[in-house]
């Protein structure tokens, strides 16, 4: 199958998904276009694989940024505490932001 046909199929599947159709309805619509069952299933499986790969990559980025913020907040808290400065933002702000990003990344990885 050529890459042009595969890209057209991916765009068609994306528009169907944006319309709110379930996976079974999308596969049924692909079959209604006259594609053989094997080809439609192959296109849909390839689309799911690419979509999951993009989602997994963004989840790792969220987790990495969150872990960086947690580590940065920890070190800022140590430095500011030892210098008798206000460390509330470093302790609470960066920790909360880092945890939210890590949890969002973990949710994306698990789903």
FILOKOL-50118 format. One record per atom (N, C-alpha, C, O, CB): residue in one letter; atom name; y, x, z. Coordinates in steps of 0.1 Angstrom, whole numbers, padded with zeros to 4 digits. Atoms other than C-alpha are relative to their C-alpha. Glycine has a CB too. Layout:
% FILOKOL-50118
+------+------+-------+-------+-------+
| code | site |    py |    px |    pz |
+------+------+-------+-------+-------+
|    A |   CA |     Y |     X |     Z |
...
+------+------+-------+-------+-------+
//
This chain:
% FILOKOL-50118
+------+------+-------+-------+-------+
| code | site |    py |    px |    pz |
+------+------+-------+-------+-------+
|    X |    N | -0012 |  0008 |  0000 |
|    X |   CA |  0000 |  0000 |  0000 |
|    X |    C |  0012 |  0009 |  0000 |
|    X |    O |  0013 |  0019 |  0008 |
|    X |   CB |  0000 | -0010 |  0012 |
|    X |    N | -0012 | -0008 |  0001 |
|    X |   CA |  0034 |  0014 | -0010 |
|    X |    C |  0009 | -0002 |  0012 |
|    X |    O |  0008 | -0012 |  0019 |
|    X |   CB |  0007 | -0002 | -0013 |
|    X |    N | -0010 |  0001 | -0012 |
|    X |   CA |  0061 |  0021 |  0016 |
|    X |    C |  0010 | -0011 | -0002 |
|    X |    O |  0015 | -0016 |  0008 |
|    X |   CB |  0006 |  0013 |  0002 |
|    X |    N | -0010 |  0010 |  0002 |
|    X |   CA |  0085 | -0003 | -0001 |
|    X |    C | -0006 | -0014 |  0003 |
|    X |    O |  0001 | -0022 |  0010 |
|    X |   CB |  0004 |  0000 | -0015 |
|    X |    N |  0006 |  0013 | -0004 |
|    X |   CA |  0060 | -0032 |  0003 |
|    X |    C | -0002 | -0001 |  0015 |
|    X |    O |  0000 | -0012 |  0020 |
|    X |   CB | -0014 | -0001 | -0007 |
|    X |    N |  0002 |  0000 | -0014 |
|    X |   CA |  0053 | -0022 |  0038 |
|    X |    C |  0014 | -0002 |  0007 |
|    X |    O |  0014 | -0010 |  0017 |
|    X |   CB | -0006 |  0013 |  0005 |
|    X |    N | -0014 |  0003 | -0006 |
|    X |   CA |  0091 | -0021 |  0047 |
|    X |    C |  0004 | -0014 | -0002 |
|    X |    O |  0010 | -0020 |  0007 |
|    X |   CB |  0010 |  0010 | -0006 |
|    X |    N | -0004 |  0014 |  0002 |
|    X |   CA |  0096 | -0055 |  0031 |
|    X |    C | -0008 | -0009 |  0009 |
|    X |    O | -0003 | -0019 |  0014 |
|    X |   CB | -0003 | -0004 | -0015 |
|    X |    N |  0008 |  0008 | -0010 |
|    X |   CA |  0067 | -0068 |  0052 |
|    X |    C |  0005 |  0001 |  0014 |
|    X |    O |  0005 | -0009 |  0021 |
|    X |   CB | -0015 |  0004 | -0001 |
|    X |    N | -0006 | -0002 | -0013 |
|    X |   CA |  0082 | -0053 |  0083 |
|    X |    C |  0013 | -0008 |  0002 |
|    X |    O |  0015 | -0014 |  0013 |
|    X |   CB |  0003 |  0015 |  0003 |
|    X |    N | -0013 |  0008 | -0001 |
|    X |   CA |  0116 | -0069 |  0076 |
|    X |    C | -0003 | -0015 |  0001 |
|    X |    O |  0003 | -0022 |  0008 |
|    X |   CB |  0009 |  0003 | -0012 |
|    X |    N |  0004 |  0014 | -0001 |
|    X |   CA |  0099 | -0102 |  0070 |
|    X |    C | -0006 | -0004 |  0014 |
|    X |    O | -0003 | -0015 |  0019 |
|    X |   CB | -0011 | -0003 | -0011 |
|    X |    N |  0006 |  0003 | -0013 |
|    X |   CA |  0079 | -0100 |  0102 |
|    X |    C |  0011 |  0000 |  0011 |
|    X |    O |  0011 | -0008 |  0020 |
|    X |   CB | -0010 |  0011 |  0004 |
|    X |    N | -0011 |  0000 | -0009 |
|    X |   CA |  0111 | -0090 |  0121 |
|    X |    C |  0008 | -0013 |  0000 |
|    X |    O |  0012 | -0018 |  0010 |
|    X |   CB |  0009 |  0012 | -0003 |
|    X |    N | -0008 |  0012 |  0001 |
|    X |   CA |  0130 | -0120 |  0108 |
|    X |    C | -0008 | -0012 |  0006 |
|    X |    O | -0002 | -0021 |  0013 |
|    X |   CB |  0004 | -0004 | -0014 |
|    X |    N |  0008 |  0011 | -0006 |
|    X |   CA |  0101 | -0143 |  0118 |
|    X |    C |  0000 |  0001 |  0015 |
|    X |    O |  0000 | -0009 |  0022 |
|    X |   CB | -0015 |  0001 | -0005 |
|    X |    N |  0000 | -0002 | -0014 |
|    X |   CA |  0100 | -0127 |  0153 |
|    X |    C |  0013 | -0004 |  0006 |
|    X |    O |  0014 | -0010 |  0017 |
|    X |   CB | -0003 |  0014 |  0003 |
|    X |    N | -0014 |  0004 | -0005 |
|    X |   CA |  0138 | -0132 |  0157 |
|    X |    C |  0002 | -0015 |  0000 |
|    X |    O |  0010 | -0020 |  0007 |
|    X |   CB |  0010 |  0007 | -0009 |
|    X |    N | -0001 |  0015 |  0000 |
|    X |   CA |  0133 | -0169 |  0149 |
|    X |    C | -0007 | -0006 |  0012 |
|    X |    O | -0007 | -0018 |  0014 |
|    X |   CB | -0006 | -0005 | -0013 |
|    X |    N |  0006 |  0004 | -0012 |
|    X |   CA |  0112 | -0171 |  0180 |
|    X |    C | -0015 | -0004 | -0002 |
|    X |    O | -0021 | -0011 |  0007 |
|    X |   CB |  0007 | -0011 |  0006 |
|    X |    N |  0014 |  0004 |  0003 |
|    X |   CA |  0077 | -0175 |  0164 |
|    X |    C | -0009 |  0009 |  0008 |
|    X |    O | -0006 |  0021 |  0011 |
|    X |   CB | -0003 |  0001 | -0015 |
|    X |    N |  0010 | -0008 | -0007 |
|    X |   CA |  0046 | -0164 |  0183 |
|    X |    C | -0007 |  0009 | -0010 |
|    X |    O | -0006 |  0008 | -0022 |
|    X |   CB | -0009 | -0009 |  0008 |
|    X |    N |  0008 | -0009 |  0009 |
|    X |   CA |  0023 | -0137 |  0170 |
|    X |    C | -0010 | -0008 | -0009 |
|    X |    O | -0011 | -0004 | -0021 |
|    X |   CB | -0008 |  0010 |  0009 |
|    X |    N |  0009 |  0008 |  0008 |
|    X |   CA | -0002 | -0163 |  0158 |
|    X |    C |  0007 | -0007 | -0012 |
|    X |    O |  0002 | -0008 | -0023 |
|    X |   CB | -0008 | -0010 |  0008 |
|    X |    N | -0008 |  0007 |  0011 |
|    X |   CA |  0025 | -0182 |  0139 |
|    X |    C |  0005 |  0010 | -0010 |
|    X |    O |  0005 |  0006 | -0022 |
|    X |   CB |  0012 | -0007 |  0007 |
|    X |    N | -0004 | -0010 |  0010 |
|    X |   CA |  0038 | -0150 |  0123 |
|    X |    C | -0011 |  0003 | -0009 |
|    X |    O | -0010 |  0004 | -0021 |
|    X |   CB |  0005 |  0012 |  0007 |
|    X |    N |  0012 | -0004 |  0009 |
|    X |   CA |  0003 | -0141 |  0111 |
|    X |    C | -0003 | -0012 | -0009 |
|    X |    O | -0007 | -0009 | -0021 |
|    X |   CB | -0012 |  0003 |  0009 |
|    X |    N |  0002 |  0012 |  0008 |
|    X |   CA | -0001 | -0177 |  0098 |
|    X |    C |  0010 |  0000 | -0012 |
|    X |    O |  0006 | -0003 | -0023 |
|    X |   CB |  0000 | -0013 |  0008 |
|    X |    N | -0011 |  0000 |  0010 |
|    X |   CA |  0032 | -0174 |  0079 |
|    X |    C | -0003 |  0011 | -0010 |
|    X |    O | -0001 |  0009 | -0022 |
|    X |   CB |  0014 |  0002 |  0006 |
|    X |    N |  0004 | -0011 |  0009 |
|    X |   CA |  0020 | -0141 |  0064 |
|    X |    C | -0011 | -0004 | -0009 |
|    X |    O | -0011 | -0001 | -0021 |
|    X |   CB | -0004 |  0013 |  0007 |
|    X |    N |  0012 |  0004 |  0008 |
|    X |   CA | -0012 | -0157 |  0052 |
|    X |    C |  0005 | -0011 | -0010 |
|    X |    O |  0000 | -0012 | -0021 |
|    X |   CB | -0011 | -0006 |  0009 |
|    X |    N | -0006 |  0010 |  0009 |
|    X |   CA |  0009 | -0186 |  0037 |
|    X |    C |  0007 |  0006 | -0012 |
|    X |    O |  0008 | -0001 | -0022 |
|    X |   CB |  0009 | -0009 |  0007 |
|    X |    N | -0007 | -0007 |  0011 |
|    X |   CA |  0027 | -0161 |  0015 |
|    X |    C | -0010 |  0004 | -0011 |
|    X |    O | -0006 |  0009 | -0022 |
|    X |   CB |  0008 |  0012 |  0004 |
|    X |    N |  0010 | -0003 |  0010 |
|    X |   CA | -0006 | -0155 | -0004 |
|    X |    C | -0006 |  0013 |  0002 |
|    X |    O | -0014 |  0018 | -0006 |
|    X |   CB |  0006 | -0001 | -0013 |
|    X |    N |  0006 | -0013 | -0003 |
|    X |   CA | -0016 | -0122 |  0012 |
|    X |    C | -0015 | -0003 |  0004 |
|    X |    O | -0018 | -0013 |  0011 |
|    X |   CB |  0008 |  0007 |  0011 |
|    X |    N |  0014 |  0000 | -0005 |
|    X |   CA | -0053 | -0116 |  0018 |
|    X |    C |  0000 |  0002 |  0015 |
|    X |    O |  0010 |  0008 |  0021 |
|    X |   CB | -0009 |  0010 | -0007 |
|    X |    N |  0000 |  0000 | -0015 |
|    X |   CA | -0063 | -0119 |  0055 |
|    X |    C |  0000 |  0015 |  0005 |
|    X |    O |  0007 |  0018 |  0015 |
|    X |   CB | -0013 | -0007 |  0005 |
|    X |    N |  0001 | -0013 | -0005 |
|    X |   CA | -0071 | -0082 |  0058 |
|    X |    C |  0014 |  0007 | -0001 |
|    X |    O |  0018 |  0015 |  0007 |
|    X |   CB | -0010 |  0008 | -0008 |
|    X |    N | -0013 | -0006 |  0003 |
|    X |   CA | -0037 | -0071 |  0043 |
|    X |    C |  0010 | -0005 |  0010 |
|    X |    O |  0018 |  0002 |  0016 |
|    X |   CB |  0004 | -0002 | -0014 |
|    X |    N | -0010 |  0006 | -0010 |
|    X |   CA | -0017 | -0095 |  0065 |
|    X |    C | -0003 |  0005 |  0014 |
|    X |    O |  0006 |  0008 |  0021 |
|    X |   CB | -0002 | -0016 |  0000 |
|    X |    N |  0003 | -0005 | -0013 |
|    X |   CA | -0036 | -0084 |  0096 |
|    X |    C |  0004 |  0015 |  0001 |
|    X |    O |  0009 |  0019 |  0012 |
|    X |   CB | -0015 | -0002 |  0003 |
|    X |    N | -0003 | -0015 |  0000 |
|    X |   CA | -0031 | -0047 |  0087 |
|    X |    C |  0015 |  0001 |  0001 |
|    X |    O |  0020 |  0010 |  0009 |
|    X |   CB | -0005 |  0007 | -0013 |
|    X |    N | -0015 | -0001 |  0000 |
|    X |   CA |  0007 | -0053 |  0081 |
|    X |    C |  0005 | -0003 |  0014 |
|    X |    O |  0013 |  0003 |  0020 |
|    X |   CB |  0006 | -0009 | -0010 |
|    X |    N | -0004 |  0004 | -0013 |
|    X |   CA |  0010 | -0071 |  0114 |
|    X |    C | -0004 |  0010 |  0011 |
|    X |    O |  0004 |  0012 |  0020 |
|    X |   CB | -0006 | -0014 |  0003 |
|    X |    N |  0004 | -0010 | -0009 |
|    X |   CA | -0009 | -0045 |  0133 |
|    X |    C |  0008 |  0012 | -0001 |
|    X |    O |  0012 |  0018 |  0010 |
|    X |   CB | -0015 |  0004 | -0002 |
|    X |    N | -0009 | -0012 |  0002 |
|    X |   CA |  0012 | -0017 |  0118 |
|    X |    C |  0013 | -0003 |  0006 |
|    X |    O |  0020 |  0006 |  0012 |
|    X |   CB |  0000 |  0004 | -0015 |
|    X |    N | -0013 |  0004 | -0006 |
|    X |   CA |  0043 | -0036 |  0128 |
|    X |    C |  0000 |  0000 |  0015 |
|    X |    O |  0010 |  0005 |  0021 |
|    X |   CB |  0004 | -0014 | -0005 |
|    X |    N |  0002 | -0001 | -0015 |
|    X |   CA |  0031 | -0040 |  0164 |
|    X |    C |  0000 |  0014 |  0005 |
|    X |    O |  0006 |  0017 |  0015 |
|    X |   CB | -0012 | -0008 |  0004 |
|    X |    N |  0002 | -0014 | -0004 |
|    X |   CA |  0022 | -0003 |  0166 |
|    X |    C |  0014 |  0006 |  0000 |
|    X |    O |  0017 |  0014 |  0009 |
|    X |   CB | -0010 |  0007 | -0009 |
|    X |    N | -0013 | -0007 |  0001 |
|    X |   CA |  0057 |  0008 |  0154 |
|    X |    C |  0009 | -0006 |  0010 |
|    X |    O |  0017 |  0001 |  0017 |
|    X |   CB |  0006 | -0003 | -0014 |
|    X |    N | -0009 |  0007 | -0010 |
|    X |   CA |  0075 | -0018 |  0177 |
|    X |    C | -0004 |  0006 |  0014 |
|    X |    O |  0005 |  0009 |  0021 |
|    X |   CB | -0002 | -0015 | -0001 |
|    X |    N |  0004 | -0005 | -0013 |
|    X |   CA |  0055 | -0006 |  0207 |
|    X |    C |  0003 |  0015 |  0002 |
|    X |    O |  0007 |  0019 |  0013 |
|    X |   CB | -0015 | -0002 |  0002 |
|    X |    N | -0004 | -0015 | -0001 |
|    X |   CA |  0062 |  0031 |  0199 |
|    X |    C |  0015 |  0001 |  0003 |
|    X |    O |  0019 |  0009 |  0011 |
|    X |   CB | -0004 |  0007 | -0013 |
|    X |    N | -0014 |  0000 | -0003 |
|    X |   CA |  0099 |  0024 |  0198 |
|    X |    C |  0003 | -0004 |  0014 |
|    X |    O |  0012 |  0002 |  0021 |
|    X |   CB |  0008 | -0009 | -0010 |
|    X |    N | -0003 |  0004 | -0013 |
|    X |   CA |  0098 |  0005 |  0230 |
|    X |    C | -0005 |  0010 |  0011 |
|    X |    O |  0002 |  0012 |  0021 |
|    X |   CB | -0008 | -0013 |  0003 |
|    X |    N |  0005 | -0010 | -0009 |
|    X |   CA |  0077 |  0032 |  0247 |
|    X |    C |  0010 |  0012 |  0000 |
|    X |    O |  0013 |  0018 |  0011 |
|    X |   CB | -0014 |  0005 | -0005 |
|    X |    N | -0010 | -0011 |  0000 |
|    X |   CA |  0102 |  0059 |  0236 |
|    X |    C |  0013 | -0003 |  0008 |
|    X |    O |  0018 |  0005 |  0015 |
|    X |   CB |  0004 |  0004 | -0015 |
|    X |    N | -0012 |  0004 | -0008 |
|    X |   CA |  0132 |  0040 |  0250 |
|    X |    C | -0003 | -0001 |  0014 |
|    X |    O |  0005 |  0002 |  0023 |
|    X |   CB |  0005 | -0013 | -0006 |
|    X |    N |  0004 |  0001 | -0014 |
|    X |   CA |  0113 |  0034 |  0282 |
|    X |    C | -0001 |  0014 |  0006 |
|    X |    O |  0004 |  0016 |  0018 |
|    X |   CB | -0014 | -0007 |  0002 |
|    X |    N |  0000 | -0013 | -0005 |
|    X |   CA |  0107 |  0071 |  0286 |
|    X |    C |  0015 |  0006 |  0002 |
|    X |    O |  0017 |  0013 |  0012 |
|    X |   CB | -0008 |  0010 | -0009 |
|    X |    N | -0014 | -0004 | -0001 |
|    X |   CA |  0144 |  0077 |  0280 |
|    X |    C |  0007 | -0006 |  0013 |
|    X |    O |  0014 |  0001 |  0020 |
|    X |   CB |  0008 | -0004 | -0012 |
|    X |    N | -0006 |  0006 | -0012 |
|    X |   CA |  0154 |  0052 |  0307 |
|    X |    C | -0006 |  0006 |  0013 |
|    X |    O |  0002 |  0009 |  0022 |
|    X |   CB | -0004 | -0015 |  0000 |
|    X |    N |  0006 | -0006 | -0012 |
|    X |   CA |  0129 |  0067 |  0332 |
|    X |    C |  0006 |  0014 |  0002 |
|    X |    O |  0009 |  0018 |  0013 |
|    X |   CB | -0015 |  0001 | -0002 |
|    X |    N | -0005 | -0013 | -0001 |
|    X |   CA |  0142 |  0102 |  0324 |
|    X |    C |  0015 |  0000 |  0005 |
|    X |    O |  0018 |  0008 |  0014 |
|    X |   CB |  0000 |  0007 | -0013 |
|    X |    N | -0014 |  0001 | -0005 |
|    X |   CA |  0179 |  0092 |  0329 |
|    X |    C |  0000 | -0004 |  0015 |
|    X |    O |  0008 |  0001 |  0023 |
|    X |   CB |  0008 | -0009 | -0009 |
|    X |    N |  0000 |  0005 | -0014 |
|    X |   CA |  0170 |  0074 |  0361 |
|    X |    C | -0004 |  0011 |  0010 |
|    X |    O |  0001 |  0012 |  0020 |
|    X |   CB | -0010 | -0012 |  0001 |
|    X |    N |  0005 | -0011 | -0008 |
|    X |   CA |  0151 |  0104 |  0375 |
|    X |    C |  0011 |  0010 |  0001 |
|    X |    O |  0013 |  0016 |  0012 |
|    X |   CB | -0013 |  0006 | -0006 |
|    X |    N | -0011 | -0009 | -0001 |
|    X |   CA |  0180 |  0126 |  0366 |
|    X |    C |  0011 | -0004 |  0010 |
|    X |    O |  0016 |  0004 |  0017 |
|    X |   CB |  0006 |  0002 | -0014 |
|    X |    N | -0010 |  0005 | -0009 |
|    X |   CA |  0204 |  0104 |  0384 |
|    X |    C | -0004 |  0000 |  0015 |
|    X |    O |  0004 |  0003 |  0024 |
|    X |   CB |  0004 | -0015 | -0003 |
|    X |    N |  0005 | -0001 | -0014 |
|    X |   CA |  0182 |  0102 |  0415 |
|    X |    C |  0000 |  0015 |  0005 |
|    X |    O |  0004 |  0017 |  0016 |
|    X |   CB | -0015 | -0005 |  0000 |
|    X |    N |  0000 | -0014 | -0004 |
|    X |   CA |  0179 |  0140 |  0416 |
|    X |    C |  0015 |  0005 |  0002 |
|    X |    O |  0017 |  0012 |  0012 |
|    X |   CB | -0007 |  0009 | -0011 |
|    X |    N | -0014 | -0004 | -0001 |
|    X |   CA |  0216 |  0145 |  0410 |
|    X |    C |  0006 | -0006 |  0013 |
|    X |    O |  0014 |  0000 |  0020 |
|    X |   CB |  0008 | -0005 | -0012 |
|    X |    N | -0005 |  0006 | -0012 |
|    X |   CA |  0224 |  0120 |  0438 |
|    X |    C | -0005 |  0007 |  0012 |
|    X |    O |  0003 |  0008 |  0022 |
|    X |   CB | -0004 | -0015 |  0000 |
|    X |    N |  0006 | -0007 | -0011 |
|    X |   CA |  0201 |  0138 |  0461 |
|    X |    C |  0008 |  0013 |  0003 |
|    X |    O |  0012 |  0016 |  0014 |
|    X |   CB | -0014 |  0003 | -0002 |
|    X |    N | -0007 | -0013 | -0002 |
|    X |   CA |  0218 |  0172 |  0455 |
|    X |    C |  0015 | -0002 |  0004 |
|    X |    O |  0020 |  0006 |  0012 |
|    X |   CB | -0001 |  0008 | -0013 |
|    X |    N | -0014 |  0003 | -0003 |
|    X |   CA |  0253 |  0157 |  0456 |
|    X |    C |  0001 | -0004 |  0015 |
|    X |    O |  0010 |  0000 |  0022 |
|    X |   CB |  0006 | -0010 | -0008 |
|    X |    N |  0000 |  0004 | -0014 |
|    X |   CA |  0244 |  0141 |  0490 |
|    X |    C | -0001 |  0012 |  0009 |
|    X |    O |  0006 |  0014 |  0019 |
|    X |   CB | -0011 | -0010 |  0002 |
|    X |    N |  0002 | -0013 | -0008 |
|    X |   CA |  0232 |  0175 |  0503 |
|    X |    C |  0013 |  0008 |  0001 |
|    X |    O |  0017 |  0013 |  0011 |
|    X |   CB | -0011 |  0008 | -0005 |
|    X |    N | -0012 | -0008 |  0000 |
|    X |   CA |  0263 |  0193 |  0492 |
|    X |    C |  0011 | -0006 |  0007 |
|    X |    O |  0018 |  0000 |  0015 |
|    X |   CB |  0004 |  0003 | -0015 |
|    X |    N | -0012 |  0007 | -0006 |
|    X |   CA |  0288 |  0167 |  0503 |
|    X |    C | -0003 | -0002 |  0015 |
|    X |    O |  0007 | -0001 |  0023 |
|    X |   CB |  0002 | -0014 | -0006 |
|    X |    N |  0003 |  0001 | -0014 |
|    X |   CA |  0270 |  0162 |  0537 |
|    X |    C |  0003 |  0013 |  0007 |
|    X |    O |  0009 |  0014 |  0018 |
|    X |   CB | -0014 | -0004 |  0002 |
|    X |    N | -0002 | -0013 | -0006 |
|    X |   CA |  0271 |  0199 |  0544 |
|    X |    C |  0015 |  0004 |  0000 |
|    X |    O |  0019 |  0012 |  0009 |
|    X |   CB | -0008 |  0011 | -0007 |
|    X |    N | -0014 | -0003 |  0000 |
|    X |   CA |  0308 |  0201 |  0535 |
|    X |    C |  0008 | -0011 |  0008 |
|    X |    O |  0021 | -0011 |  0007 |
|    X |   CB |  0005 |  0001 | -0014 |
|    X |    N | -0006 |  0010 | -0008 |
|    X |   CA |  0316 |  0171 |  0558 |
|    X |    C |  0009 | -0009 | -0009 |
|    X |    O |  0020 | -0013 | -0004 |
|    X |   CB |  0008 |  0006 |  0011 |
|    X |    N | -0007 |  0009 |  0009 |
|    X |   CA |  0328 |  0150 |  0528 |
|    X |    C | -0007 | -0014 |  0000 |
|    X |    O | -0017 | -0016 |  0005 |
|    X |   CB |  0001 |  0006 | -0014 |
|    X |    N |  0006 |  0014 |  0001 |
|    X |   CA |  0322 |  0113 |  0520 |
|    X |    C | -0011 |  0001 | -0011 |
|    X |    O | -0008 |  0004 | -0022 |
|    X |   CB |  0011 | -0010 | -0004 |
|    X |    N |  0012 | -0001 |  0009 |
|    X |   CA |  0288 |  0111 |  0504 |
|    X |    C | -0006 | -0014 | -0003 |
|    X |    O | -0017 | -0014 | -0008 |
|    X |   CB | -0011 |  0009 |  0006 |
|    X |    N |  0006 |  0014 |  0002 |
|    X |   CA |  0284 |  0073 |  0502 |
|    X |    C | -0003 | -0003 | -0015 |
|    X |    O | -0014 | -0008 | -0018 |
|    X |   CB |  0010 | -0010 |  0004 |
|    X |    N |  0003 |  0003 |  0014 |
|    X |   CA |  0287 |  0071 |  0464 |
|    X |    C | -0012 |  0008 | -0005 |
|    X |    O | -0021 |  0002 | -0012 |
|    X |   CB |  0012 |  0003 | -0009 |
|    X |    N |  0011 | -0008 |  0004 |
|    X |   CA |  0263 |  0099 |  0458 |
|    X |    C | -0013 | -0005 |  0006 |
|    X |    O | -0024 | -0005 | -0001 |
|    X |   CB |  0002 |  0015 |  0004 |
|    X |    N |  0012 |  0005 | -0006 |
|    X |   CA |  0238 |  0085 |  0483 |
|    X |    C | -0004 | -0014 | -0005 |
|    X |    O | -0016 | -0016 | -0008 |
|    X |   CB |  0002 |  0000 |  0015 |
|    X |    N |  0003 |  0014 |  0003 |
|    X |   CA |  0240 |  0048 |  0475 |
|    X |    C |  0002 | -0003 | -0014 |
|    X |    O | -0007 | -0009 | -0021 |
|    X |   CB |  0008 | -0009 |  0009 |
|    X |    N | -0003 |  0004 |  0014 |
|    X |   CA |  0256 |  0045 |  0441 |
|    X |    C | -0010 |  0006 | -0010 |
|    X |    O | -0016 | -0001 | -0018 |
|    X |   CB |  0014 |  0004 | -0004 |
|    X |    N |  0009 | -0007 |  0009 |
|    X |   CA |  0236 |  0071 |  0422 |
|    X |    C | -0015 | -0004 |  0002 |
|    X |    O | -0023 | -0005 | -0007 |
|    X |   CB |  0001 |  0015 |  0000 |
|    X |    N |  0014 |  0004 | -0003 |
|    X |   CA |  0204 |  0061 |  0440 |
|    X |    C | -0003 | -0014 | -0006 |
|    X |    O | -0014 | -0016 | -0012 |
|    X |   CB | -0003 |  0000 |  0015 |
|    X |    N |  0003 |  0014 |  0005 |
|    X |   CA |  0207 |  0024 |  0431 |
|    X |    C |  0000 |  0000 | -0016 |
|    X |    O | -0009 | -0006 | -0021 |
|    X |   CB |  0011 | -0009 |  0005 |
|    X |    N | -0001 | -0001 |  0014 |
|    X |   CA |  0217 |  0032 |  0395 |
|    X |    C | -0013 |  0006 | -0006 |
|    X |    O | -0019 |  0002 | -0015 |
|    X |   CB |  0012 |  0007 | -0005 |
|    X |    N |  0012 | -0007 |  0005 |
|    X |   CA |  0188 |  0056 |  0391 |
|    X |    C | -0013 | -0008 |  0002 |
|    X |    O | -0021 | -0008 | -0007 |
|    X |   CB | -0002 |  0013 |  0008 |
|    X |    N |  0011 |  0009 | -0002 |
|    X |   CA |  0163 |  0032 |  0406 |
|    X |    C | -0001 | -0011 | -0010 |
|    X |    O | -0012 | -0014 | -0015 |
|    X |   CB |  0000 | -0006 |  0014 |
|    X |    N |  0000 |  0011 |  0010 |
|    X |   CA |  0174 |  0004 |  0383 |
|    X |    C | -0005 |  0005 | -0013 |
|    X |    O | -0013 | -0002 | -0020 |
|    X |   CB |  0014 | -0006 | -0001 |
|    X |    N |  0005 | -0005 |  0013 |
|    X |   CA |  0169 |  0026 |  0353 |
|    X |    C | -0014 |  0004 |  0000 |
|    X |    O | -0021 |  0002 | -0010 |
|    X |   CB |  0009 |  0013 | -0004 |
|    X |    N |  0014 | -0003 |  0000 |
|    X |   CA |  0136 |  0039 |  0364 |
|    X |    C | -0009 | -0013 |  0000 |
|    X |    O | -0019 | -0013 | -0007 |
|    X |   CB | -0004 |  0008 |  0013 |
|    X |    N |  0008 |  0012 |  0000 |
|    X |   CA |  0123 |  0004 |  0371 |
|    X |    C |  0001 | -0007 | -0013 |
|    X |    O | -0009 | -0013 | -0018 |
|    X |   CB |  0006 | -0010 |  0011 |
|    X |    N | -0001 |  0006 |  0013 |
|    X |   CA |  0136 | -0009 |  0338 |
|    X |    C | -0009 |  0008 | -0010 |
|    X |    O | -0016 |  0002 | -0018 |
|    X |   CB |  0014 |  0001 | -0006 |
|    X |    N |  0009 | -0008 |  0008 |
|    X |   CA |  0118 |  0020 |  0321 |
|    X |    C | -0015 | -0003 |  0003 |
|    X |    O | -0023 | -0004 | -0007 |
|    X |   CB |  0002 |  0015 |  0001 |
|    X |    N |  0014 |  0003 | -0004 |
|    X |   CA |  0086 |  0013 |  0340 |
|    X |    C | -0005 | -0014 | -0005 |
|    X |    O | -0016 | -0016 | -0009 |
|    X |   CB | -0002 |  0001 |  0015 |
|    X |    N |  0003 |  0013 |  0005 |
|    X |   CA |  0087 | -0024 |  0331 |
|    X |    C | -0002 |  0000 | -0015 |
|    X |    O | -0012 | -0006 | -0020 |
|    X |   CB |  0012 | -0010 |  0004 |
|    X |    N |  0002 | -0001 |  0014 |
|    X |   CA |  0091 | -0016 |  0295 |
|    X |    C | -0013 |  0008 | -0004 |
|    X |    O | -0019 |  0004 | -0014 |
|    X |   CB |  0012 |  0008 | -0007 |
|    X |    N |  0012 | -0007 |  0002 |
|    X |   CA |  0062 |  0008 |  0297 |
|    X |    C | -0012 | -0009 |  0002 |
|    X |    O | -0022 | -0008 | -0005 |
|    X |   CB | -0001 |  0013 |  0009 |
|    X |    N |  0012 |  0008 | -0003 |
|    X |   CA |  0039 | -0017 |  0313 |
|    X |    C | -0001 | -0013 | -0009 |
|    X |    O | -0012 | -0018 | -0010 |
|    X |   CB |  0002 | -0005 |  0014 |
|    X |    N |  0001 |  0012 |  0008 |
|    X |   CA |  0048 | -0046 |  0290 |
|    X |    C | -0004 |  0003 | -0015 |
|    X |    O | -0005 | -0006 | -0023 |
|    X |   CB |  0013 | -0008 |  0000 |
+------+------+-------+-------+-------+
//
